[in-house]
Amino acid sequence: MEIKDGFLVINKDKGCTSHDCVKQIRKLLNIKKVGHTGTLDPEVIGTLPIAIGSATRFIQYLPQGKTYIGQIKLGIRTNTDDIHGGIINQKSWPKISEEKLDQYLNRFRGIIKQIPPKVSSVHVNGERAYKKSFRNEIFELAPREVKIDELTLMKWDQVQGIIEIKIQCSAGTYIRAIARDLGEILNSEGCLLQLKRISACGFDEQSSIKISDIEREKGKKNSKNFIIPTISALNHISSFVLSNEEQINFWQTGRAIQVDFMHFKASESFDYKKPIKVIDNKQSLLGIGFLNEDQTNINPKLVLNAK
């Protein structure tokens, strides 16, 4: 495989941590600069975008939304808020219609506050919460604001107490917390039974590959290149084209560029406070900049090939 900067979209298997995936990619491609775009729990399968080379510098500029399909098991509460934890309590669940259940789900639509699971990567006084939890320490986590853009009830099995949902949400949303809290709202208990992430950071499962696919291609003369160019991952943000060598030199030496809106292509969600990708006439990515308040200059924020 030809190695170049960009993103690999991994279809992660159950039992593998996000860090495990990074380590395997680093070893397979023999490249040090590799990072994931956000932790996916070991028991969760699906879409895990991995940044290669300079693409690691652009992770914060990717779309932040994520989409999952998951199953919630009512009647059980665990210390991890998923089925793999130790059972804390068991309780019967209500026999209600799909329509009524969907009304309860309204509590989780839009901007909500949720308390993350204690077995999570949230920091508590400089330490991950799961480490404190594994030592059986007593601590509390503060509620966090998250946004649920879409929550669809796909299936309701009253007999087994299993709810299947599709959820599109902001980064930092814990589906395990939704499972726990839904159980409580229904005067029962709840935990996450299984979960699959089908899209993340602008990438979806259709463009994902298994790590074994990369292993098979390694060393082949005409191996497939699975790496998605960084610029392709930034289609959602506005573009500014540097039209001559003088401008490019100014940019690479960290100087502001005067804006000519003839060379500016605004995204649908354009806001002068949002990042802008800076490119050349050949559509090569040069970096990220921000407009000043007067919208007269673009100031460099991230410069590739800086001088």
C-alpha positions in Angstrom: 0.0 0.0 0.0 1.3 3.4 -0.9 1.5 5.3 2.4 0.3 8.9 2.4 -1.5 11.2 4.8 -5.2 10.7 5.3 -7.8 8.5 7.0 -8.4 4.8 7.3 -11.9 3.9 8.3 -11.7 0.7 10.3 -14.6 -1.6 10.9 -13.7 -2.5 14.5 -14.3 -6.0 15.9 -15.7 -6.7 19.4 -13.0 -7.0 22.1 -10.5 -4.7 20.4 -9.8 -1.3 22.0 -9.4 1.8 19.9 -5.8 2.0 21.0 -5.2 -1.6 19.9 -6.4 -0.6 16.4 -4.0 2.3 16.4 -1.1 0.1 17.5 -1.9 -2.5 14.8 -2.1 0.2 12.0 1.2 1.7 13.2 2.9 -1.6 13.0 1.3 -2.7 9.6 2.1 0.6 7.9 5.4 1.2 9.7 4.4 4.8 10.5 4.6 6.4 13.9 2.0 9.2 13.5 -1.3 7.4 13.9 -4.3 8.4 16.0 -8.0 7.6 16.3 -10.8 10.2 16.2 -12.5 9.2 19.4 -12.7 6.1 21.6 -15.0 3.3 20.8 -15.6 0.9 23.7 -14.0 -2.5 23.4 -17.4 -4.3 23.2 -18.8 -1.8 20.6 -18.3 -2.7 16.9 -18.2 -0.6 13.8 -16.8 2.6 12.3 -13.5 3.8 13.8 -11.8 6.5 11.7 -8.0 6.4 12.1 -5.8 9.4 11.1 -2.5 8.7 9.4 0.5 11.1 9.3 -0.4 14.8 9.1 -4.1 13.9 9.1 -3.8 13.6 12.9 -3.5 17.4 13.0 -7.0 17.7 11.3 -9.0 15.5 13.6 -10.5 18.4 15.5 -11.8 19.9 12.2 -13.8 16.8 11.2 -17.6 16.7 11.6 -18.3 15.6 15.2 -21.6 13.7 14.8 -21.9 10.0 15.3 -24.6 7.4 14.5 -25.3 4.1 16.3 -27.7 1.2 16.1 -28.1 -0.4 19.5 -30.2 -2.6 21.7 -31.2 -1.8 25.3 -32.1 -4.6 27.7 -34.7 -3.6 30.3 -34.9 -5.2 33.7 -31.1 -5.3 34.4 -28.8 -2.7 35.9 -25.0 -3.2 35.9 -22.0 -1.4 37.3 -20.8 -0.6 33.8 -24.3 0.3 32.4 -23.9 -2.5 29.7 -24.6 -6.2 29.7 -20.9 -7.0 30.3 -20.8 -5.5 33.8 -21.7 -7.0 37.2 -25.4 -7.0 37.9 -26.5 -4.5 40.6 -30.2 -4.9 40.4 -33.0 -6.6 38.4 -36.6 -5.5 38.0 -39.6 -6.2 35.8 -40.3 -3.9 32.9 -43.7 -2.4 31.8 -45.7 -3.9 29.0 -46.4 -0.8 27.0 -47.1 0.0 23.3 -44.5 1.1 20.8 -46.3 4.5 20.7 -46.1 4.9 24.4 -42.4 3.8 24.5 -41.6 6.3 21.7 -43.2 9.1 23.9 -40.8 8.2 26.7 -37.9 8.4 24.2 -38.8 12.1 23.7 -37.0 12.7 27.0 -33.7 11.9 25.2 -34.3 13.9 22.0 -32.6 17.3 21.5 -30.2 18.8 23.9 -30.1 16.8 27.1 -27.9 16.4 30.2 -26.6 13.0 31.1 -24.3 11.6 33.7 -21.6 9.5 32.1 -21.1 5.9 33.2 -18.6 5.5 36.0 -16.7 3.0 33.9 -15.8 5.6 31.2 -12.9 7.6 30.0 -14.1 10.8 31.6 -11.4 12.6 33.6 -11.9 13.0 37.4 -9.2 15.1 39.0 -6.8 14.2 36.3 -7.5 10.5 36.2 -9.9 8.4 34.0 -13.1 7.5 35.8 -12.8 3.8 34.9 -9.6 3.5 36.9 -11.2 4.9 40.0 -14.2 2.6 39.4 -12.0 -0.5 39.1 -10.5 0.4 42.5 -14.0 0.6 43.9 -13.5 4.3 44.8 -16.6 6.3 45.6 -17.0 9.4 43.4 -19.6 11.3 41.5 -19.6 12.5 37.9 -21.2 15.8 36.9 -24.0 15.8 34.3 -22.8 16.8 30.8 -24.8 18.4 28.0 -25.1 16.4 24.8 -27.2 16.7 21.7 -29.4 13.9 20.3 -30.1 14.9 16.7 -32.2 11.8 15.9 -33.5 8.9 18.0 -35.6 6.3 16.2 -37.4 3.4 17.8 -36.7 0.5 15.4 -38.1 -2.4 17.4 -39.7 -3.2 20.7 -39.7 -6.8 22.0 -42.0 -6.7 25.0 -41.5 -10.3 25.9 -37.7 -10.1 26.1 -37.7 -6.4 27.2 -35.3 -5.5 24.4 -35.5 -2.1 22.6 -33.7 -1.5 19.3 -32.9 2.2 18.5 -31.0 4.2 15.9 -29.4 7.3 17.4 -27.5 10.2 15.8 -25.7 12.3 18.4 -22.9 14.7 19.3 -19.5 13.6 20.4 -19.3 12.7 24.1 -22.8 11.0 24.2 -22.9 7.8 26.1 -25.5 5.3 24.8 -24.9 3.2 27.9 -26.2 6.2 29.9 -29.3 6.5 27.8 -30.0 2.7 28.4 -29.5 3.2 32.2 -31.7 6.3 32.3 -34.4 5.0 30.1 -34.8 2.0 32.4 -35.2 4.3 35.4 -37.8 6.5 33.6 -39.8 3.3 32.9 -39.7 2.4 36.6 -37.4 -0.5 35.7 -33.7 -0.9 35.1 -31.8 -0.8 31.8 -28.4 -1.6 30.3 -26.9 -1.6 26.9 -27.1 -5.0 25.3 -25.2 -4.4 22.1 -24.0 -1.5 20.0 -22.7 -0.8 16.5 -21.4 2.6 15.3 -22.4 3.1 11.7 -20.9 6.5 11.1 -18.4 8.8 12.8 -16.8 12.1 11.9 -18.1 12.2 8.4 -17.2 8.6 7.6 -19.6 5.6 7.4 -19.5 1.9 7.4 -19.7 1.7 3.6 -16.2 3.1 3.4 -14.9 1.0 6.3 -12.4 -2.0 6.1 -11.2 -4.7 8.4 -7.6 -4.6 9.6 -7.3 -8.0 8.1 -7.9 -6.4 4.7 -4.8 -4.2 5.1 -2.8 -7.3 6.2 -3.8 -9.1 3.0 -2.8 -6.2 0.8 0.5 -5.6 2.5 3.5 -6.4 0.3 1.4 -6.9 -2.9 2.9 -5.2 -5.9 -0.4 -3.5 -6.9 -1.9 -3.3 -3.4 -5.1 -1.3 -2.8 -4.8 2.0 -1.2 -7.5 2.3 1.5 -6.4 5.7 2.7 -8.9 8.6 2.2 -7.1 11.9 1.5 -7.4 14.4 4.3 -8.9 17.1 2.0 -11.8 14.7 1.2 -12.7 14.6 4.9 -13.0 18.4 5.0 -15.8 18.8 2.4 -18.1 20.2 5.0 -16.0 23.4 5.7 -15.4 26.4 3.5 -12.5 26.7 1.1 -10.1 29.5 0.1 -7.8 29.1 -2.9 -4.3 30.6 -2.8 -3.9 31.7 -6.4 -0.1 32.4 -6.7 3.3 31.5 -5.3 3.6 34.8 -3.3 0.4 34.0 -1.4 1.6 30.4 -0.8 4.9 31.7 0.5 3.1 34.1 2.8 0.9 31.2 4.1 3.8 28.9 4.7 5.7 31.5 6.6 2.7 32.1 8.9 1.4 35.4 7.6 -2.2 36.5 7.1 -3.6 36.4 3.6 -5.9 39.2 2.3 -9.3 37.8 1.3 -10.5 37.9 -2.2 -14.0 36.4 -2.2 -13.5 35.4 -5.9 -11.3 32.6 -4.5 -13.6 31.8 -1.6 -16.1 28.9 -1.6 -18.5 29.1 1.4 -19.9 25.9 2.9 -23.7 25.6 3.6 -23.1 26.3 7.2 -20.6 29.2 6.6 -19.8 31.3 9.7 -16.8 33.5 9.7 -15.9 32.1 13.1 -15.6 28.6 11.7 -12.4 27.0 10.3 -11.6 27.4 6.5 -9.5 24.9 4.6 -6.8 26.6 2.5 -5.9 25.0 -0.8 -3.9 25.8 -4.0 -5.0 25.8 -7.6 -4.2 22.0 -7.8 -6.6 21.3 -4.9 -3.8 20.4 -2.6 -4.5 21.0 1.1 -2.2 23.7 2.6 -3.8 24.0 6.0 -6.6 25.6 8.1 -7.2 29.3 8.7 -9.8 31.6 10.3 -11.2 34.9 9.1 -10.7 38.0 11.2 -13.7 39.9 12.5 -13.7 42.3 9.5 -13.5 39.3 7.1 -10.6 41.0 5.3 -7.8 38.4 6.1 -7.4 34.7 6.7 -5.1 34.1 9.6 -3.1 30.8 9.6 -4.0 28.3 12.3 -2.6 25.0 10.9 0.1 25.2 8.2 1.3 22.2 6.3 4.9 22.4 5.0 5.6 25.5 7.1 8.8 27.4 6.4 
